[in-house]
Amino acid sequence: MKVGIVGTGFVGSTTAYTLVMKGLGTEIVLIDKNTARAAAEASDIRHAIPFGHSVNIRQGDYPDLAGCSAVIVAAGKSRAAGQSRLELALENAAIFREVIPAIIEHSPCSVLIITTNPVDIMTHVATRIAVNLDVPTGLVVGTGTALDTARFRTLLGDFLDIDSSHVHAYVLGEHGDSEVMAWSLARVGGLSIGEVCAFLDKEFDDSLKKRINDDVRHAGRDIISGKGATYYGIGSILAHIIDVIIHDHRAILTVSTFVHDCEGVRDVTLSLPHILGGRGIIARLPLPLDAAERSELRKSAEILRKATDALSFS
């Protein structure tokens, strides 16, 4: 299986390394405007192959994406100090107007995995470009709140002293300040969080929810403050998504996709639990959220819709 990665900064290169260590795919093509950077990353990762898995990794150009099962789009600029999210989106949208058509020209059937920030807006932009080139919306998938969901489950697992892989909980909406922690749906062993806390004699109240909500919402900011960028968590999420696609696992992930309606907000791109497989999005799962969570999700959708309207990509 062949995988392409466009953009070989921290996220793109970390993802490539993770794919090699996990043995996901047989060929990885790295593309970057800075061809020397892409070639150097490929060479450096290739030296780790004896300690990972045999994968052909190389620097390439867009024609080399032919036959890819999936292409990760990590190209774009990072947010500068004092720059608004909309300003960043405008800059990266201009980059996408070149990158996305080039990918589709040479690999029209591949699943596009968008991770460039602001990820929901950029996934919306990529989807609109793809649709204009006759690519189905289900083939464009953003990482969305998949990482936030992992953080939510990790923090709940830490609090409960239970392996986080056995915690089932979702973060919905925007990958950003308006994201929604779906507490009403969180389960451990079939029990709600309140029920499992009562069983384990742990206090479950609004202060706990606020602390975990804040920790999830601000995790990326805190990491960036300490080391300048986040890449291990998102690199692992991207590798997992690649695993799901190339093996058609039919996994349930909170990925960002275009939906025609979310709580009454039309034509918006945001994260909800979807079944993801080898050909992209298979189905969107309905969620029995409580009234407060539905209201929060609607607000998140409205924020994203307003942002994409400002880009003239509605």
C-alpha positions as CSV (number, residue, x, y, z in Angstrom):
1,M,0.0,0.0,0.0
2,K,1.3,3.4,-1.0
3,V,0.9,6.5,1.1
4,G,1.7,10.1,0.3
5,I,2.6,12.9,2.7
6,V,2.5,16.5,1.4
7,G,4.3,18.8,3.8
8,T,7.3,17.5,5.7
9,G,7.5,19.8,8.7
10,F,7.2,18.4,12.3
11,V,3.8,16.8,11.7
12,G,4.5,15.3,8.3
13,S,7.9,13.9,9.2
14,T,6.8,12.6,12.6
15,T,3.9,10.8,10.8
16,A,6.2,9.3,8.3
17,Y,8.5,8.0,11.0
18,T,5.5,6.5,12.9
19,L,4.3,4.8,9.8
20,V,7.7,3.2,9.3
21,M,8.0,2.1,12.9
22,K,4.5,0.5,12.7
23,G,5.0,-1.0,9.3
24,L,2.0,0.7,7.8
25,G,2.2,0.7,4.0
26,T,4.9,-0.5,1.7
27,E,5.8,2.8,0.1
28,I,5.8,6.4,1.4
29,V,6.3,9.4,-0.8
30,L,7.3,12.7,0.8
31,I,6.5,15.9,-1.0
32,D,7.5,19.4,0.1
33,K,8.1,22.7,-1.7
34,N,11.4,22.5,0.0
35,T,12.6,19.4,-1.8
36,A,15.9,19.3,0.1
37,R,13.9,19.1,3.4
38,A,11.8,16.2,2.0
39,A,14.8,14.3,0.8
40,A,16.6,14.8,4.1
41,E,13.6,13.6,6.1
42,A,13.3,10.5,3.8
43,S,17.0,9.7,4.2
44,D,16.9,10.2,8.0
45,I,13.9,8.0,8.4
46,R,15.3,5.4,6.0
47,H,18.2,4.9,8.4
48,A,15.7,3.8,11.1
49,I,14.2,1.0,8.9
50,P,16.5,-1.7,10.3
51,F,14.9,-1.1,13.7
52,G,11.3,-0.8,12.3
53,H,9.8,-2.3,9.2
54,S,10.8,-2.5,5.6
55,V,9.1,0.4,3.9
56,N,10.3,2.2,0.8
57,I,10.3,5.9,1.8
58,R,11.5,8.6,-0.6
59,Q,11.2,12.2,-1.7
60,G,9.0,12.7,-4.7
61,D,6.7,15.1,-6.6
62,Y,2.9,15.0,-7.3
63,P,3.1,12.5,-10.2
64,D,4.6,10.1,-7.7
65,L,1.3,10.0,-5.8
66,A,-0.3,7.9,-8.5
67,G,-1.8,4.8,-6.9
68,C,-1.8,6.1,-3.3
69,S,-4.5,4.7,-1.0
70,A,-4.3,7.9,1.1
71,V,-2.5,11.2,1.0
72,I,-1.9,13.2,4.2
73,V,-2.0,17.0,3.7
74,A,0.2,18.7,6.3
75,A,1.3,21.6,4.0
76,G,0.7,25.1,5.2
77,K,1.9,27.8,7.5
78,S,1.8,27.8,11.3
79,R,0.0,30.5,13.2
80,A,2.3,33.5,13.8
81,A,2.2,35.5,17.0
82,G,-0.7,38.0,16.9
83,Q,-2.2,36.3,13.8
84,S,-5.9,35.6,13.9
85,R,-7.3,32.2,12.9
86,L,-9.0,33.7,9.9
87,E,-5.7,35.3,8.7
88,L,-4.0,31.9,8.9
89,A,-6.9,30.2,7.1
90,L,-6.7,32.8,4.3
91,E,-3.0,32.0,3.8
92,N,-3.4,28.3,4.0
93,A,-6.4,28.4,1.7
94,A,-4.2,30.0,-1.0
95,I,-1.7,27.1,-0.5
96,F,-4.5,24.5,-0.8
97,R,-5.7,26.0,-4.1
98,E,-2.4,24.8,-5.5
99,V,-1.9,21.6,-3.5
100,I,-5.3,19.9,-3.5
101,P,-5.8,20.0,-7.4
102,A,-2.2,18.7,-7.8
103,I,-2.9,15.7,-5.6
104,I,-6.3,15.0,-7.2
105,E,-4.8,15.2,-10.7
106,H,-2.4,12.3,-10.0
107,S,-4.3,10.4,-7.4
108,P,-8.0,11.0,-7.8
109,C,-9.2,8.0,-5.9
110,S,-7.0,8.4,-2.8
111,V,-8.5,9.4,0.6
112,L,-7.3,12.9,1.5
113,I,-6.4,13.3,5.1
114,I,-6.2,17.0,6.1
115,T,-4.2,18.0,9.2
116,T,-3.2,21.6,8.3
117,N,-4.6,24.2,10.8
118,P,-7.2,25.5,11.3
119,V,-8.1,21.9,10.5
120,D,-11.9,22.2,10.2
121,I,-11.7,25.2,8.0
122,M,-9.0,23.7,5.9
123,T,-10.9,20.5,5.5
124,H,-13.9,22.5,4.3
125,V,-11.7,24.3,1.8
126,A,-10.2,21.0,0.6
127,T,-13.7,19.5,0.3
128,R,-15.0,22.3,-1.8
129,I,-12.0,22.2,-4.1
130,A,-12.3,18.4,-4.4
131,V,-16.0,18.5,-5.1
132,N,-15.4,20.9,-8.0
133,L,-13.1,18.3,-9.4
134,D,-15.7,15.6,-9.1
135,V,-14.3,13.9,-6.0
136,P,-16.9,12.7,-3.4
137,T,-17.0,14.5,-0.1
138,G,-16.4,11.2,1.7
139,L,-12.9,11.0,0.4
140,V,-11.8,14.2,2.3
141,V,-11.3,13.7,6.0
142,G,-9.8,16.1,8.5
143,T,-8.1,14.9,11.7
144,G,-10.6,17.2,13.6
145,T,-11.1,16.3,17.2
146,A,-9.6,12.8,17.0
147,L,-6.6,14.0,19.0
148,D,-8.9,15.9,21.5
149,T,-10.9,12.7,21.9
150,A,-7.7,10.8,22.7
151,R,-6.8,13.5,25.2
152,F,-10.3,13.3,26.8
153,R,-10.0,9.6,27.2
154,T,-6.5,9.8,28.6
155,L,-7.5,12.3,31.2
156,L,-10.6,10.3,32.2
157,G,-8.5,7.2,32.4
158,D,-5.9,8.9,34.6
159,F,-8.6,10.2,37.0
160,L,-10.3,6.8,37.2
161,D,-7.0,4.9,37.3
162,I,-8.3,2.8,34.4
163,D,-6.6,2.0,31.1
164,S,-7.7,4.8,28.8
165,S,-8.3,2.2,26.0
166,H,-11.3,1.1,28.0
167,V,-12.7,4.6,28.2
168,H,-15.2,5.5,25.5
169,A,-15.8,9.2,25.1
170,Y,-16.0,11.8,22.3
171,V,-15.0,15.4,21.7
172,L,-17.3,16.9,19.0
173,G,-17.5,20.1,16.9
174,E,-14.6,22.4,16.3
175,H,-11.0,21.4,16.9
176,G,-10.6,24.5,19.0
177,D,-12.1,26.6,21.8
178,S,-15.7,25.7,21.0
179,E,-15.2,22.0,21.0
180,V,-17.7,19.9,23.0
181,M,-16.9,17.2,25.5
182,A,-19.8,14.8,25.3
183,W,-20.0,13.8,29.0
184,S,-23.5,12.4,28.7
185,L,-22.2,9.7,26.3
186,A,-18.9,8.8,28.1
187,R,-18.8,5.2,29.2
188,V,-16.5,2.8,31.1
189,G,-17.5,-0.9,31.0
190,G,-21.0,0.2,30.0
191,L,-21.3,2.5,33.0
192,S,-21.7,6.3,32.8
193,I,-18.8,8.3,34.3
194,G,-21.1,9.2,37.3
195,E,-21.9,5.5,37.8
196,V,-18.3,4.3,37.6
197,C,-17.1,7.2,39.9
198,A,-19.7,6.1,42.5
199,F,-18.6,2.5,42.2
200,L,-14.9,3.5,42.6
201,D,-15.7,6.0,45.4
202,K,-14.4,9.0,43.4
203,E,-16.0,12.4,43.5
204,F,-17.7,13.4,40.3
205,D,-18.9,17.0,40.1
206,D,-18.9,20.1,37.9
207,S,-15.4,21.1,39.1
208,L,-14.0,17.8,37.8
209,K,-15.7,18.3,34.5
210,K,-14.5,21.9,34.2
211,R,-10.9,20.9,35.0
212,I,-10.9,18.1,32.4
213,N,-12.7,20.2,29.8
214,D,-10.0,23.0,30.3
215,D,-7.2,20.5,30.2
216,V,-8.4,19.0,26.9
217,R,-9.2,22.3,25.3
218,H,-5.9,23.9,26.2
219,A,-3.5,20.9,25.9
220,G,-2.2,22.0,22.5
221,R,-1.6,25.5,23.7
222,D,0.3,24.3,26.7
223,I,2.5,22.0,24.7
224,I,3.3,24.7,22.1
225,S,4.2,27.1,25.0
226,G,6.7,24.5,26.3
227,K,8.2,23.2,23.1
228,G,7.0,25.2,20.2
229,A,4.9,22.7,18.4
230,T,2.8,19.5,18.8
231,Y,3.6,16.5,16.6
232,Y,3.8,13.2,18.5
233,G,0.1,13.0,19.4
234,I,-1.2,14.1,15.9
235,G,1.5,12.0,14.2
236,S,0.1,8.9,16.0
237,I,-3.5,9.9,15.2
238,L,-2.6,10.2,11.5
239,A,-0.8,6.8,11.5
240,H,-3.9,5.3,13.1
241,I,-6.1,6.8,10.4
242,I,-3.8,5.4,7.7
243,D,-4.0,2.0,9.4
244,V,-7.8,2.2,9.3
245,I,-7.8,3.1,5.6
246,I,-5.3,0.7,4.2
247,H,-6.8,-2.2,6.2
248,D,-10.4,-1.1,5.8
249,H,-11.0,-1.4,9.6
250,R,-14.3,0.4,9.6
251,A,-13.3,2.2,12.8
252,I,-15.4,4.9,14.6
253,L,-13.4,8.1,14.8
254,T,-14.3,11.7,15.5
255,V,-12.9,13.0,12.2
256,S,-13.8,16.3,10.6
257,T,-16.0,16.1,7.5
258,F,-18.5,18.1,5.5
259,V,-22.1,17.6,6.7
260,H,-25.2,19.0,5.2
261,D,-26.8,19.7,8.6
262,C,-25.6,19.8,12.2
263,E,-28.1,20.9,14.8
264,G,-29.8,23.1,12.2
265,V,-26.5,24.6,10.8
266,R,-26.3,23.9,7.1
267,D,-23.2,22.9,5.1
268,V,-20.5,22.9,7.8
269,T,-17.4,20.9,8.3
270,L,-16.7,19.7,11.9
271,S,-16.1,16.5,13.9
272,L,-18.7,13.9,14.7
273,P,-18.2,10.2,15.2
274,H,-18.0,8.6,11.7
275,I,-17.4,5.1,10.5
276,L,-14.1,5.3,8.5
277,G,-12.9,2.6,6.1
278,G,-10.8,2.0,3.0
279,R,-12.9,4.3,0.8
280,G,-13.2,7.1,3.3
281,I,-16.3,8.1,5.2
282,I,-18.9,5.3,5.3
283,A,-21.5,6.7,7.7
284,R,-22.2,9.3,10.4
285,L,-23.4,8.0,13.7
286,P,-26.4,9.7,15.3
287,L,-25.7,10.9,18.9
288,P,-28.2,11.1,21.7
289,L,-26.7,14.2,23.3
290,D,-28.4,16.0,26.1
291,A,-29.9,19.4,25.5
292,A,-27.0,21.4,26.8
293,E,-24.5,19.5,24.6
294,R,-26.7,19.9,21.6
295,S,-26.8,23.7,22.2
296,E,-23.0,23.7,22.6
297,L,-22.6,21.7,19.4
298,R,-24.8,24.1,17.5
299,K,-22.7,27.1,18.7
300,S,-19.6,25.3,17.6
301,A,-21.1,24.7,14.2
302,E,-22.2,28.3,13.9
303,I,-18.6,29.5,14.7
304,L,-17.2,27.3,11.9
305,R,-19.9,28.2,9.4
306,K,-19.2,31.9,10.0
307,A,-15.4,31.3,9.5
308,T,-15.9,29.4,6.2
309,D,-18.4,32.0,5.0
310,A,-15.6,34.6,5.5
311,L,-13.4,32.6,3.1
312,S,-16.1,32.6,0.4
313,F,-16.0,28.8,0.5
314,S,-19.6,28.3,1.9
